[in-house]
Amino acid sequence: MKDLTPQEQKIVDLLQPLMEGSDIFLTQISIKPTNNIKVYLDADTGLDIARCAKINRGLYHAIEEAGYYPDGDFSLEVSSPGVDEPLSSVRQYKKNIGRFLEVILQDGSIHLGQLQALNDSSIVLHIKGTKKAAPKDVELSIDSIKSAVVQIVF
């Protein structure tokens, strides 16, 4: 996740206790100049609307109590990242082992394969074979990844 602004960090500090003891984790936060706060969460076991709504209510109340926006001039959206959103943390890679990813590296090269494994510094993709190339496993450094998006396979 990107470095947080002081304002974003204040919201994250209020959010942490609401996620404590659960498998929910923060993937992204942004605050627009209009005080529109967007919080994207994920969970190891999946994140449904009811869990998002509960966090939203708790965080909204915590922001009001903290008095960060004394005139109440803020809006809050809490949701899970969409299926087309890039993975942003090692924890998201872990929950997607076995799924197909499109990985774009910093050098612009594209790898499409099934996520087989990961460690703190790299992932392993299984690339299907073609008539011209045998199937292979490719290890990619997480630092070299520009974006990785889960692909829906039918």
N, CA, C and O of each residue as an XYZ file, in Angstrom:
616
protein
N       0.843     -1.178      0.000
C       0.000      0.000      0.000
C       0.885      1.237      0.000
O       1.971      1.238      0.579
N       0.418      2.268     -0.642
C       1.174      3.518     -0.746
C       1.362      4.147      0.626
O       0.683      3.792      1.590
N       2.306      5.096      0.693
C       2.488      5.848      1.926
C       1.233      6.658      2.193
O       0.636      7.218      1.274
N       0.840      6.715      3.444
C      -0.390      7.406      3.815
C      -0.120      8.859      4.165
O       0.927      9.193      4.721
N      -1.076      9.719      3.834
C      -1.022     11.106      4.279
C      -1.384     11.120      5.767
O      -1.947     10.150      6.274
N      -1.067     12.204      6.464
C      -1.453     12.278      7.885
C      -2.972     12.118      8.089
O      -3.410     11.492      9.054
N      -3.754     12.681      7.186
C      -5.214     12.574      7.287
C      -5.662     11.119      7.090
O      -6.527     10.631      7.818
N      -5.076     10.432      6.110
C      -5.408      9.014      5.890
C      -4.996      8.167      7.087
O      -5.717      7.247      7.471
N      -3.835      8.471      7.682
C      -3.359      7.711      8.836
C      -4.311      7.847     10.018
O      -4.523      6.883     10.754
N      -4.888      9.038     10.209
C      -5.859      9.231     11.290
C      -7.060      8.300     11.105
O      -7.546      7.705     12.067
N      -7.530      8.181      9.869
C      -8.683      7.308      9.583
C      -8.292      5.848      9.798
O      -9.064      5.076     10.366
N      -7.108      5.471      9.351
C      -6.628      4.092      9.542
C      -6.527      3.770     11.032
O      -6.872      2.666     11.453
N      -6.060      4.722     11.826
C      -5.963      4.510     13.270
C      -7.340      4.245     13.888
O      -7.456      3.457     14.827
N      -8.380      4.899     13.367
C      -9.741      4.652     13.856
C     -10.280      3.312     13.338
O     -11.096      2.664     13.993
N      -9.818      2.919     12.177
C     -10.281      1.679     11.541
C      -9.705      0.431     12.206
O     -10.393     -0.583     12.314
N      -8.457      0.494     12.650
C      -7.764     -0.687     13.188
C      -8.565     -1.441     14.256
O      -8.703     -2.659     14.148
N      -9.091     -0.773     15.272
C      -9.835     -1.511     16.300
C     -11.081     -2.222     15.743
O     -11.506     -3.244     16.282
N     -11.653     -1.687     14.682
C     -12.852     -2.294     14.089
C     -12.533     -3.587     13.351
O     -13.412     -4.428     13.158
N     -11.279     -3.748     12.937
C     -10.866     -4.950     12.207
C     -10.212     -5.976     13.137
O     -10.029     -7.132     12.757
N      -9.864     -5.558     14.340
C      -9.147     -6.409     15.287
C      -9.909     -7.705     15.550
O     -11.128     -7.698     15.722
N      -9.177     -8.814     15.580
C      -9.783    -10.101     15.875
C     -10.512    -10.729     14.701
O     -11.155    -11.769     14.848
N     -10.416    -10.102     13.542
C     -11.052    -10.666     12.353
C      -9.990    -10.879     11.284
O      -8.827    -10.518     11.468
N     -10.397    -11.464     10.177
C      -9.465    -11.682      9.074
C      -9.517    -10.546      8.057
O      -8.969    -10.670      6.962
N     -10.171     -9.444      8.410
C     -10.305     -8.294      7.516
C      -9.017     -7.482      7.543
O      -8.394     -7.313      8.591
N      -8.625     -6.978      6.359
C      -7.438     -6.135      6.275
C      -7.656     -5.030      5.250
O      -8.452     -5.172      4.322
N      -6.937     -3.929      5.434
C      -7.022     -2.755      4.569
C      -6.178     -2.973      3.321
O      -5.032     -3.413      3.410
N      -6.749     -2.664      2.150
C      -5.972     -2.726      0.917
C      -5.680     -1.340      0.360
O      -4.650     -1.132     -0.282
N      -6.586     -0.384      0.603
C      -6.383      0.955      0.061
C      -7.284      1.947      0.788
O      -8.371      1.600      1.251
N      -6.811      3.182      0.879
C      -7.621      4.274      1.415
C      -7.305      5.524      0.612
O      -6.160      5.757      0.224
N      -8.334      6.325      0.366
C      -8.111      7.615     -0.280
C      -9.106      8.618      0.285
O     -10.225      8.274      0.665
N      -8.663      9.866      0.327
C      -9.535     10.949      0.777
C      -9.442     12.058     -0.264
O      -8.375     12.627     -0.496
N     -10.560     12.347     -0.873
C     -10.607     13.389     -1.900
C     -10.705     14.764     -1.232
O     -11.098     14.856     -0.069
N     -10.350     15.834     -1.956
C     -10.451     17.193     -1.393
C     -11.870     17.536     -0.904
O     -12.041     18.429     -0.073
N     -12.876     16.830     -1.418
C     -14.262     17.058     -0.996
C     -14.595     16.281      0.281
O     -15.758     16.202      0.677
N     -13.565     15.704      0.926
C     -13.710     14.890      2.139
C     -14.507     13.616      1.905
O     -15.184     13.120      2.806
N     -14.420     13.096      0.698
C     -14.992     11.790      0.391
C     -13.935     10.749      0.735
O     -12.896     10.664      0.079
N     -14.207      9.961      1.765
C     -13.265      8.953      2.244
C     -13.661      7.609      1.649
O     -14.793      7.156      1.816
N     -12.719      6.975      0.952
C     -12.959      5.653      0.376
C     -11.994      4.667      1.022
O     -10.776      4.846      0.982
N     -12.561      3.629      1.616
C     -11.785      2.609      2.301
C     -12.068      1.279      1.611
O     -13.220      0.862      1.497
N     -11.009      0.621      1.154
C     -11.150     -0.681      0.517
C     -10.562     -1.740      1.433
O      -9.398     -1.667      1.827
N     -11.383     -2.722      1.763
C     -10.996     -3.793      2.658
C     -11.086     -5.129      1.935
O     -11.801     -5.263      0.942
N     -10.365     -6.099      2.436
C     -10.472     -7.468      1.948
C     -10.423     -8.360      3.170
O     -10.162     -7.890      4.278
N     -10.672     -9.642      2.974
C     -10.620    -10.600      4.078
C     -10.152    -11.939      3.547
O     -10.416    -12.293      2.398
N      -9.462    -12.670      4.385
C      -8.933    -13.966      3.976
C     -10.044    -14.929      3.571
O      -9.841    -15.788      2.713
N     -11.220    -14.788      4.187
C     -12.338    -15.685      3.896
C     -13.407    -15.017      3.040
O     -14.515    -15.539      2.922
N     -13.097    -13.890      2.452
C     -14.070    -13.156      1.642
C     -14.774    -12.100      2.479
O     -14.910    -12.239      3.694
N     -15.209    -11.060      1.823
C     -15.818     -9.926      2.517
C     -17.178     -9.644      1.905
O     -17.268     -9.201      0.760
N     -18.231     -9.897      2.661
C     -19.575     -9.667      2.134
C     -20.080     -8.274      2.512
O     -19.428     -7.538      3.252
N     -21.237     -7.938      1.992
C     -21.811     -6.606      2.195
C     -22.103     -6.344      3.669
O     -21.900     -5.230      4.152
N     -22.572     -7.353      4.380
C     -22.905     -7.169      5.804
C     -21.672     -6.771      6.613
O     -21.754     -5.898      7.477
N     -20.538     -7.401      6.342
C     -19.309     -7.063      7.073
C     -18.840     -5.655      6.706
O     -18.391     -4.906      7.573
N     -18.943     -5.292      5.424
C     -18.572     -3.931      5.007
C     -19.469     -2.892      5.689
O     -18.992     -1.860      6.161
N     -20.769     -3.181      5.733
C     -21.719     -2.240      6.337
C     -21.424     -2.052      7.826
O     -21.504     -0.934      8.336
N     -21.090     -3.122      8.516
C     -20.781     -3.036      9.945
C     -19.547     -2.160     10.175
O     -19.545     -1.309     11.064
N     -18.505     -2.368      9.376
C     -17.293     -1.550      9.480
C     -17.625     -0.096      9.141
O     -17.158      0.822      9.815
N     -18.427      0.112      8.103
C     -18.800      1.460      7.687
C     -19.490      2.206      8.829
O     -19.136      3.346      9.131
N     -20.466      1.571      9.459
C     -21.190      2.218     10.569
C     -20.240      2.546     11.717
O     -20.283      3.644     12.271
N     -19.388      1.592     12.070
C     -18.457      1.821     13.177
C     -17.454      2.911     12.881
O     -17.161      3.742     13.740
N     -16.922      2.914     11.660
C     -15.926      3.922     11.292
C     -16.561      5.307     11.191
O     -15.960      6.293     11.617
N     -17.765      5.392     10.635
C     -18.463      6.670     10.524
C     -18.655      7.270     11.921
O     -18.393      8.452     12.144
N     -19.111      6.440     12.844
C     -19.323      6.890     14.225
C     -18.001      7.341     14.859
O     -17.955      8.367     15.538
N     -16.933      6.575     14.636
C     -15.619      6.912     15.207
C     -15.093      8.238     14.645
O     -14.513      9.035     15.382
N     -15.293      8.473     13.354
C     -14.860      9.740     12.738
C     -15.628     10.907     13.341
O     -15.044     11.944     13.656
N     -16.955     10.736     13.504
C     -17.761     11.795     14.113
C     -17.299     12.086     15.545
O     -17.143     13.244     15.931
N     -17.082     11.023     16.327
C     -16.647     11.194     17.722
C     -15.286     11.872     17.816
O     -15.049     12.668     18.725
N     -14.386     11.559     16.875
C     -13.048     12.149     16.895
C     -13.070     13.623     16.514
O     -12.128     14.354     16.817
N     -14.130     14.065     15.856
C     -14.261     15.469     15.488
C     -13.344     15.917     14.357
O     -13.017     17.100     14.258
N     -12.922     14.978     13.497
C     -12.036     15.343     12.387
C     -12.725     16.261     11.379
O     -12.063     17.057     10.714
N     -14.033     16.157     11.264
C     -14.816     16.996     10.356
C     -15.944     17.600     11.182
O     -17.069     17.100     11.162
N     -15.643     18.689     11.916
C     -16.598     19.235     12.897
C     -17.954     19.610     12.301
O     -18.969     19.540     12.994
N     -17.986     20.002     11.042
C     -19.258     20.377     10.429
C     -19.967     19.170      9.820
O     -21.025     19.312      9.206
N     -19.387     17.986      9.990
C     -19.989     16.777      9.430
C     -19.902     16.722      7.919
O     -20.650     15.986      7.275
N     -18.987     17.504      7.349
C     -18.887     17.593      5.886
C     -17.946     16.532      5.318
O     -16.918     16.857      4.724
N     -18.303     15.270      5.504
C     -17.537     14.177      4.921
C     -18.491     13.064      4.504
O     -19.608     12.957      5.011
N     -18.033     12.252      3.586
C     -18.779     11.054      3.213
C     -17.815      9.880      3.313
O     -16.602     10.042      3.179
N     -18.367      8.708      3.546
C     -17.557      7.525      3.770
C     -18.085      6.375      2.933
O     -19.282      6.087      2.937
N     -17.189      5.725      2.219
C     -17.517      4.518      1.465
C     -16.566      3.423      1.906
O     -15.348      3.596      1.861
N     -17.113      2.306      2.329
C     -16.313      1.141      2.699
C     -16.760      0.002      1.801
O     -17.940     -0.348      1.767
N     -15.818     -0.571      1.078
C     -16.156     -1.684      0.190
C     -14.947     -2.577     -0.008
O     -13.840     -2.275      0.437
N     -15.191     -3.679     -0.684
C     -14.078     -4.546     -1.063
C     -13.628     -4.125     -2.448
O     -14.421     -3.574     -3.212
N     -12.367     -4.373     -2.788
C     -11.911     -3.999     -4.120
C     -12.670     -4.815     -5.163
O     -12.992     -5.980     -4.928
N     -12.949     -4.221     -6.292
C     -13.636     -4.934     -7.365
C     -12.760     -6.031     -7.947
O     -11.544     -6.042     -7.755
N     -13.389     -6.942     -8.650
C     -12.668     -8.077     -9.217
C     -11.591     -7.624    -10.203
O     -10.628     -8.353    -10.442
N     -11.741     -6.444    -10.769
C     -10.774     -5.951    -11.743
C      -9.681     -5.075    -11.119
O      -8.833     -4.536    -11.829
N      -9.706     -4.938     -9.799
C      -8.687     -4.133     -9.112
C      -7.404     -4.942     -8.935
O      -7.461     -6.127     -8.608
N      -6.257     -4.314     -9.147
C      -4.988     -5.023     -8.960
C      -4.792     -5.457     -7.498
O      -5.261     -4.794     -6.573
N      -4.104     -6.560     -7.317
C      -3.745     -7.012     -5.980
C      -2.731     -6.025     -5.419
O      -1.861     -5.542     -6.144
N      -2.841     -5.728     -4.132
C      -1.963     -4.696     -3.570
C      -1.180     -5.155     -2.348
O      -0.411     -4.375     -1.786
N      -1.357     -6.397     -1.926
C      -0.615     -6.849     -0.753
C      -0.302     -8.342     -0.863
O      -0.983     -9.084     -1.572
N       0.725     -8.758     -0.158
C       1.103    -10.171     -0.131
C      -0.083    -10.999      0.368
O      -0.309    -12.115     -0.100
N      -0.824    -10.455      1.303
C      -1.987    -11.168      1.849
C      -3.034    -11.439      0.763
O      -3.672    -12.492      0.773
N      -3.216    -10.506     -0.166
C      -4.156    -10.730     -1.262
C      -3.636    -11.803     -2.212
O      -4.413    -12.615     -2.714
N      -2.332    -11.813     -2.462
C      -1.762    -12.875     -3.293
C      -2.029    -14.228     -2.640
O      -2.417    -15.185     -3.310
N      -1.818    -14.298     -1.332
C      -1.981    -15.565     -0.610
C      -3.398    -16.099     -0.764
O      -3.584    -17.291     -1.009
N      -4.394    -15.241     -0.625
C      -5.780    -15.711     -0.707
C      -6.176    -16.094     -2.132
O      -7.212    -16.725     -2.342
N      -5.353    -15.713     -3.109
C      -5.666    -16.014     -4.507
C      -4.794    -17.119     -5.104
O      -4.766    -17.294     -6.322
N      -4.083    -17.867     -4.253
C      -3.317    -19.016     -4.759
C      -4.290    -19.979     -5.432
O      -5.354    -20.289     -4.897
N      -3.901    -20.440     -6.612
C      -4.750    -21.337     -7.390
C      -5.565    -20.627     -8.459
O      -6.115    -21.276     -9.348
N      -5.651    -19.302     -8.384
C      -6.408    -18.538     -9.380
C      -5.462    -18.044    -10.475
O      -4.245    -18.001    -10.294
N      -6.041    -17.678    -11.599
C      -5.269    -17.174    -12.719
C      -5.082    -15.670    -12.583
O      -6.010    -14.940    -12.235
N      -3.855    -15.220    -12.867
C      -3.512    -13.806    -12.780
C      -2.937    -13.318    -14.100
O      -2.276    -14.061    -14.825
N      -3.202    -12.056    -14.393
C      -2.454    -11.355    -15.431
C      -1.503    -10.435    -14.683
O      -1.927     -9.533    -13.960
N      -0.213    -10.679    -14.868
C       0.811     -9.918    -14.163
C       1.567     -9.068    -15.174
O       2.109     -9.580    -16.153
N       1.596     -7.771    -14.924
C       2.362     -6.850    -15.763
C       3.564     -6.399    -14.940
O       3.422     -5.879    -13.834
N       4.739     -6.610    -15.500
C       5.967     -6.235    -14.799
C       6.346     -4.789    -15.096
O       5.822     -4.184    -16.031
N       7.249     -4.243    -14.305
C       7.720     -2.867    -14.483
C       8.286     -2.650    -15.885
O       8.197     -1.549    -16.426
N       8.872     -3.702    -16.477
C       9.451     -3.570    -17.822
C       8.406     -3.677    -18.932
O       8.747     -3.608    -20.113
N       7.120     -3.846    -18.557
C       6.041     -3.906    -19.546
C       5.690     -5.311    -20.000
O       4.683     -5.499    -20.683
N       6.489     -6.295    -19.641
C       6.170     -7.667    -20.056
C       4.943     -8.166    -19.290
O       4.692     -7.767    -18.153
N       4.187     -9.052    -19.948
C       2.942     -9.567    -19.393
C       3.053    -11.077    -19.230
O       3.505    -11.783    -20.131
N       2.634    -11.555    -18.067
C       2.628    -12.983    -17.782
C       1.212    -13.369    -17.366
O       0.619    -12.733    -16.495
N       0.678    -14.403    -17.986
C      -0.648    -14.905    -17.657
C      -0.489    -16.338    -17.191
O      -0.012    -17.189    -17.942
N      -0.886    -16.610    -15.955
C      -0.731    -17.965    -15.442
C      -1.439    -18.158    -14.126
O      -2.024    -17.231    -13.566
N      -1.375    -19.379    -13.645
C      -2.013    -19.737    -12.382
C      -1.027    -19.512    -11.240
O       0.103    -19.998    -11.274
N      -1.467    -18.775    -10.241
C      -0.626    -18.501     -9.076
C      -0.454    -19.795     -8.283
O      -1.418    -20.358     -7.764
N       0.788    -20.251     -8.203
C       1.090    -21.514     -7.536
C       1.580    -21.325     -6.106
O       1.218    -22.094     -5.215
N       2.394    -20.315     -5.889
C       3.015    -20.135     -4.576
C       3.500    -18.702     -4.437
O       3.584    -17.958     -5.413
N       3.819    -18.331     -3.199
C       4.429    -17.035     -2.950
C       5.211    -17.093     -1.661
O       4.974    -17.935     -0.795
N       6.145    -16.179     -1.558
C       6.836    -15.933     -0.300
C       6.871    -14.420     -0.124
O       6.193    -13.703     -0.860
N       7.631    -13.928      0.814
C       7.633    -12.484      1.078
C       8.179    -11.647     -0.066
O       7.916    -10.446     -0.129
N       8.936    -12.261     -0.976
C       9.578    -11.458     -2.020
C       9.236    -11.865     -3.454
O       9.595    -11.146     -4.386
N       8.549    -13.004     -3.659
C       8.251    -13.413     -5.030
C       7.002    -14.284     -5.103
O       6.527    -14.821     -4.103
N       6.488    -14.404     -6.334
C       5.368    -15.300     -6.607
C       5.812    -16.300     -7.665
O       6.767    -16.055     -8.402
N       5.113    -17.424     -7.735
C       5.378    -18.417     -8.773
C       4.095    -18.586     -9.569
O       3.045    -18.917     -9.018
N       4.196    -18.351    -10.887
C       3.079    -18.542    -11.804
C       3.333    -19.778    -12.649
O       4.452    -19.992    -13.116
N       2.303    -20.593    -12.849
C       2.395    -21.720    -13.779
C       1.820    -21.245    -15.110
O       0.640    -20.910    -15.211
N       2.675    -21.223    -16.122
C       2.283    -20.785    -17.464
C       1.942    -22.025    -18.283
O       2.755    -22.940    -18.404
N       0.737    -22.050    -18.844
C       0.328    -23.187    -19.668
C       1.222    -23.304    -20.897
O       1.756    -22.315    -21.398
N       1.369    -24.526    -21.364
C       2.141    -24.765    -22.575
C       1.337    -24.441    -23.820
O       0.110    -24.350    -23.788
N       2.054    -24.272    -24.908
C       1.454    -24.072    -26.227
C       2.091    -25.072    -27.180
O       2.919    -25.887    -26.774
N       1.705    -25.006    -28.438
C       2.317    -25.899    -29.427
C       3.814    -25.636    -29.558
O       4.587    -26.541    -29.871
N       4.216    -24.387    -29.315
C       5.616    -23.996    -29.496
C       6.424    -24.002    -28.200
O       7.655    -24.024    -28.239
N       5.744    -23.982    -27.056
C       6.473    -23.884    -25.782
C       5.878    -24.837    -24.745
O       4.660    -24.991    -24.652
N       6.737    -25.457    -23.986
C       6.310    -26.366    -22.920
C       5.778    -25.550    -21.742
O       6.162    -24.394    -21.566
N       4.892    -26.146    -20.930
C       4.447    -25.438    -19.723
C       5.643    -25.189    -18.799
O       6.609    -25.952    -18.794
N       5.561    -24.129    -18.036
C       6.680    -23.816    -17.143
C       6.189    -23.021    -15.943
O       5.130    -22.394    -15.977
N       6.984    -23.063    -14.887
C       6.754    -22.226    -13.718
C       7.721    -21.061    -13.787
O       8.907    -21.239    -14.063
N       7.204    -19.862    -13.532
C       8.012    -18.650    -13.585
C       7.964    -17.977    -12.218
O       6.885    -17.734    -11.676
N       9.135    -17.678    -11.665
C       9.200    -16.951    -10.399
C       9.393    -15.473    -10.707
O      10.299    -15.090    -11.448
N       8.523    -14.647    -10.124
C       8.563    -13.207    -10.367
C       8.724    -12.478     -9.042
O       7.991    -12.740     -8.088
N       9.671    -11.575     -8.985
C       9.878    -10.760     -7.793
C       8.681     -9.833     -7.602
O       8.229     -9.196     -8.553
N       8.175     -9.756     -6.388
C       7.045     -8.865     -6.118
C       7.429     -7.420     -6.421
O       6.588     -6.643     -6.874
N       8.686     -7.048     -6.178
C       9.144     -5.689     -6.469
C       9.117     -5.369     -7.953
O       9.060     -4.198     -8.328
N       9.157     -6.394     -8.814
C       9.158     -6.163    -10.257
C       7.744     -6.069    -10.832
O       7.575     -5.776    -12.016
N       6.725     -6.317    -10.000
C       5.341     -6.335    -10.483
C       4.755     -4.934    -10.466
O       4.729     -4.265     -9.433
N       4.284     -4.502    -11.635
C       3.589     -3.220    -11.748
C       2.132     -3.395    -11.346
O       1.589     -2.577    -10.603
N       1.487     -4.473    -11.839
C       0.115     -4.788    -11.431
C      -0.147     -6.274    -11.641
O       0.448     -6.913    -12.508
N      -1.051     -6.802    -10.829
C      -1.481     -8.187    -10.950
C      -2.987     -8.217    -10.719
O      -3.472     -7.778     -9.677
N      -3.719     -8.735    -11.696
C      -5.175     -8.747    -11.629
C      -5.661    -10.183    -11.793
O      -5.228    -10.903    -12.693
N      -6.571    -10.586    -10.902
C      -7.171    -11.909    -10.990
C      -8.011    -11.974    -12.266
O      -8.764    -11.050    -12.575
N      -7.871    -13.068    -12.995
C      -8.616    -13.291    -14.225
C      -9.751    -14.280    -13.956
O      -9.545    -15.317    -13.327
N     -10.912    -13.958    -14.424
C     -12.056    -14.849    -14.282
C     -12.016    -15.845    -15.430
O     -12.045    -15.459    -16.599
N     -11.950    -17.138    -15.092
C     -11.858    -18.190    -16.103
C     -13.165    -18.965    -16.092
O     -13.621    -19.426    -15.046
N     -13.761    -19.102    -17.276
C     -15.015    -19.848    -17.402
C     -14.767    -21.206    -17.974
O     -15.707    -21.981    -18.154
